[in-house]
Amino acid sequence: MKIAIASGKGGTGKTTVSTNIASYLAETEKVVLVDLDVEEPNSKLFIKADLYNKEDKFKMIPQWNQNLCTLCGICQEVCNYNSVIQAGNTIMVFSELCHSCYACSELCPTEALPMIPVKMGELTHYKNNNLDFIESRLEIGQELAVPLIAQTIDYVNNLFTDDFIKLYDSPPGTSCPVIEVTKDADFVILVTEPTPFGLNDLKLAIETMQELQKQFGVIINRDGLGDAEVENYCIKNKIPIIAKIPNSKEIAHYYSRGMLIYKQVSEFKEQMEKVKRYIINSMRGVLK
């Protein structure tokens, strides 16, 4: 079971839900939590585990060989991302824009653009009993998150069998990194907040999941903070509300200390139990 935990905007409590439900599930199930917000991963602040593996991740970038180049211009023509530009007698490669599609390299008639590995980030794998936690972090200066996200998901798929519950803590928003995380997910949990901004961005996230033909449900965080428009919208559109986490200073207190909240606040644990039951029922093919 692959479950992506996403949100239409940042700051809704996505990581709070991800880390707490992963740890709660791991008390009885085998769980993998993967922090795929590679530009600013922070799940490790809440997960206590031992280092198991650490490895650099690379993407392939073309390197211009001036001695072989005939300046035919094919490389510039075939690059859809403007990462290869011909300027006079020089071929300029902008590695930050390169999507590693190999078009310029493969179509170069003189093989003047061989692909070379460039470090784009780092993957770290931790273990704590039933819980495996994996975090990837993009190198400073790297522009594209998608290649690192894709390699991290490949790492998880190659290492863990189908009897693991795989939880993907997604980046915020509805752009390419979120699509990469959710496109192969069996189910998507959308975390939102009961405010006008929360509703607006929830609608964008829902439209994205519908376009991807994904099954999804909603968790309302900070319930009681704003108005009832998010809940009314979900009810009107028959969108399942999996849980409602109360707006609580006590929850904020433990969150600010980097503590798992379900171990401290009974109301929060009750909501995590609802999420757990929903996930287990989903695994059995019984969506409720």
Buried (B, 14 or more C-beta within 10 A) or exposed (E): BBBBBBBBBEEBBBBBBBBBBBBBBBEEBBBBBBBBBBBEBEBBEBBEBEEEEEEEBBBBBBBBBEEEBEBBEBBBEBBEEEBBBBEEEEBEBBBEBBBBBEBBBEBBEEEBBEBEEBEBBBBBBBBBEBBBBBBBBBBEEBEBBBBBBBBBBEBBEEEBEEEBBBBBBBBBBBEEBBBBBBEEBEBBBBBBBBBEBBBEBBBEBBEBBEEBEBEBBBBBBBBEBBEEBBBEBBEEEEBEBBBBBBBBEEBEEBBEEEBBBBEBBEEBBEBBBBBBEBBBEBBEEEEE
